[in-house]
Amino acid sequence: MNKFVSYMTFKTAMISSILIGLFFLSMITPAVAYKDCVVAKNTMDLSTMSLEDLMNIEVTSASKKPEKVADAPASVYVITHEDIKRYGYRTITQALQRIVGFYASSDRNYDYVGVRGYARPGDYNTRVLLLIDGLRVNDPLYNSSPTGDDLSLDIRSIERIEIVKGPGSALWGTNAMLAVVNIITRKASDINGGSFAQEYGSDSTKTSFFEYGTPNTSDFQFAGSLTTTDSAGEEHIDFHDINETATNVDGSTASHCYFTASYKGFNFFMTSGKFDKNVPTGSFDVVFNDSRNKTEDKKTIAALSFEHIVSPKHNGNFFARLFSNSYDYSGNYVYDIQDVQRDMEDPNGTIMNDNGSAKWWGGEIRYSADMTSKLSYVSGLEYTKVNKLHIGNYVENPFDLTNLDANSTNTTFSYYLQSSYDISDSLRLITGARMDDYSTYGVKWSPRGAFIKKLDDTSTLKLLWGKAFRAPDGYEYNYTQAITGMPDPGLSSEEITTAELVWDKVLGSHARLVNSVYRFDLKNIITQVEDVQFENSGTVRSVGIESQLDYILEDGSTAYFNVSFLNTEDTHTDQQVTNSPKFIMGAGISLPIFSERLYFTPSVQLIGSRKTLNGDTIGSSAVTNVTVTKGNIHSKWDLSLSVYNLFDKYVETPGAYEHPEDRIPQVGRQFLIETAYHF
């Protein structure tokens, strides 16, 4: 019976994906002429551009300088502010599933993102580098990149998301192994006024959002947003794996604050957020179904930058930035442990607090220029000082007992250089390398190379190669030493080597097709072998084929269709690694109904079967979402309605070592309605 249900789920999702895909392909044939589009750097409206125009927009994430998507030495994708609105994305996790090869899961506490078949349960997205306006978000304590409600920035304050697939350490350093995700925030010129939005959704979810940006009439501009969210969470969660039901222990609250100000070449931005979440899974062997099991995350990012064209003749651009960041974590866990001091068992349980904090600051100086008509380069220096790295653990009830109180600091000095040389009018060679000198781990080099061949005016062939790394985070490096009093011998960085062939093609004026074949080898994987001990062990190899088709029409219709076939295995056992599907397929379409202000936007993602930590298999799953948006109701009001997991499919994902469940159920059908007023 279970096999039949899994088969019907797969069949339904496959048919839906194919039908949507055929619809896209059927629209490629007609040729609709576009009007000339003049795009200003600060006023571009990505939603009204053709795919050919989108191929020519400037992105900065691949080379740390503006360049066309087609010229970037990587597979680069862009998710626009309009995409976020129409598809009803409320987190970065949801948005990234639009991109080929990305998939997601949740342990009912945090969101996790998998890329190209690799997503180790419980690893906190450590192999994806997350940036906000080019500034690192991953913290030095857990290396985590927050893609859910724990991100300190509301997704409505995002102008676009630039996604660079593959290794990026040659320019960005640690964590840039599988992908670099750069969030570009909305500035005053993007907002040009104010808006207030109110959301109501399933599970008593309420969100208030306020945004304002000064009119684009002076050199001094500022913008900002403020968000508060409260949710009771699902009332009943059935964990079939352990035959338990969690009741009223899934709630969360979140707040996000964003501010930016600019004057001529100077820019200041700041984000701050807090995320409180009840943990319903009974992780770390806590008392199950106790509402006191919860985590709290606080993040603050602040940066002041200056940018100036030093030499217009050679496109000489100078950039400098100072930043100061902080991250604080606290987790309360309730245990049923006997009080040995009083030889009695506390009826309310023993509360253990696990906590950590990190504070770090630093700066970057960067310069890019065209040395000749054929040769250009970008070069920079970075310095990061982690002036506080704290890990703590204590029992606060019924007796005070400090288990762990460890503090450390470290510094990193980095230098990078990347050059681009036009061998001919149609062939370009790009080479680069970065040196990271850690006070704790020593020197780490990250090289890259690329040949970019322009086949014709509409297609580009890219041959890419690079190495990237992930340095041990503060938890991995310090926890063993703090517990045992001895340093963890020989713990070193993870390393990945990736080779990729990409064919980027514009089809007419409507579509962009990106096909790629890749292989990566990930070695020296940092693995937890005991409760408080880590070591480098294991090697993973992934080989895959990816294809993504994006489509846009003059009436504002957009669509995408992607598919990836991949094989990610442990090279020692030749077995499929945990939480790694063999295929991923996604599709979505946004169509105007009755008028260009009313859009109907369904999407679906199909994920193949995955192994759990216990060696069992979770069958394939398909989740369909639908959003309907209506703009300019009575000229100043917008309305949107979203339904997530439309058919209320029961979906599970593999659990991590800290969970008693081998498979964790995901959220069922959810409704969300938003009204927004613009002024």
Stockholm file with secondary structure:
# STOCKHOLM 1.0

chainA/1-679         MNKFVSYMTFKTAMISSILIGLFFLSMITPAVAYKDCVVAKNTMDLSTMSLEDLMNIEVTSASKKPEKVADAPASVYVITHEDIKRYGYRTITQALQRIVGFYASSDRNYDYVGVRGYARPGDYNTRVLLLIDGLRVNDPLYNSSPTGDDLSLDIRSIERIEIVKGPGSALWGTNAMLAVVNIITRKASDINGGSFAQEYGSDSTKTSFFEYGTPNTSDFQFAGSLTTTDSAGEEHIDFHDINETATNVDGSTASHCYFTASYKGFNFFMTSGKFDKNVPTGSFDVVFNDSRNKTEDKKTIAALSFEHIVSPKHNGNFFARLFSNSYDYSGNYVYDIQDVQRDMEDPNGTIMNDNGSAKWWGGEIRYSADMTSKLSYVSGLEYTKVNKLHIGNYVENPFDLTNLDANSTNTTFSYYLQSSYDISDSLRLITGARMDDYSTYGVKWSPRGAFIKKLDDTSTLKLLWGKAFRAPDGYEYNYTQAITGMPDPGLSSEEITTAELVWDKVLGSHARLVNSVYRFDLKNIITQVEDVQFENSGTVRSVGIESQLDYILEDGSTAYFNVSFLNTEDTHTDQQVTNSPKFIMGAGISLPIFSERLYFTPSVQLIGSRKTLNGDTIGSSAVTNVTVTKGNIHSKWDLSLSVYNLFDKYVETPGAYEHPEDRIPQVGRQFLIETAYHF
#=GR chainA/1-679 SS CHHHHHHHHHHHHHHHHHHHHHHHHHHHSSCCCCCCCCCCTTTCCGGGSCHHHHHTSEECTTTSSCEEGGGSSSEEEEEEHHHHHHHTCCSHHHHHTTSTTEEEEECSSSEEEEETTBCCTTSTTTTEEEEETTEECCCTTTCCCCCSTTSSSCGGGEEEEEEEESCCHHHHCTTCSSEEEEEEECCHHHHCEEEEEEEEETTTEEEEEEEEECCSSSSEEEEEEEEEEEECCCSEEEETTTTEEEESCCCEEEEEEEEEEEETTEEEEEEEEEEEEECCSCGGGCCTTCTTCEEEEEEEEEEEEEEEEEEGGGTEEEEEEEEEEEEEEEEEEEECCEETTTTEECTTCEEEEEEEEEEEEEEEEEEEEESSSSEEEEEEEEEEEEEEEEEEEEEEESSCEEEEEEEEEEEEEEEEEEEEEESSSSEEEEEEEEEEEETTTEEEEEEEEEEEEEEETTEEEEEEEEEEEECCCHHHHHHHHHHHSSCCTTCCCEEEEEEEEEEEEEETTTEEEEEEEEEEEEESCEEEEETTEEEECCEEEEEEEEEEEEEECTTSCEEEEEEEEEEEEETTTTEECBTCCSEEEEEEEEEECSSTTEEEEEEEEEECCEECTTSCEECCEEEEEEEEEEEEETTTEEEEEEEESTTCCCCEEECCTTCSCSEEECCCCEEEEEEEEEC
#=GC SS_cons         CHHHHHHHHHHHHHHHHHHHHHHHHHHHSSCCCCCCCCCCTTTCCGGGSCHHHHHTSEECTTTSSCEEGGGSSSEEEEEEHHHHHHHTCCSHHHHHTTSTTEEEEECSSSEEEEETTBCCTTSTTTTEEEEETTEECCCTTTCCCCCSTTSSSCGGGEEEEEEEESCCHHHHCTTCSSEEEEEEECCHHHHCEEEEEEEEETTTEEEEEEEEECCSSSSEEEEEEEEEEEECCCSEEEETTTTEEEESCCCEEEEEEEEEEEETTEEEEEEEEEEEEECCSCGGGCCTTCTTCEEEEEEEEEEEEEEEEEEGGGTEEEEEEEEEEEEEEEEEEEECCEETTTTEECTTCEEEEEEEEEEEEEEEEEEEEESSSSEEEEEEEEEEEEEEEEEEEEEEESSCEEEEEEEEEEEEEEEEEEEEEESSSSEEEEEEEEEEEETTTEEEEEEEEEEEEEEETTEEEEEEEEEEEECCCHHHHHHHHHHHSSCCTTCCCEEEEEEEEEEEEEETTTEEEEEEEEEEEEESCEEEEETTEEEECCEEEEEEEEEEEEEECTTSCEEEEEEEEEEEEETTTTEECBTCCSEEEEEEEEEECSSTTEEEEEEEEEECCEECTTSCEECCEEEEEEEEEEEEETTTEEEEEEEESTTCCCCEEECCTTCSCSEEECCCCEEEEEEEEEC
//
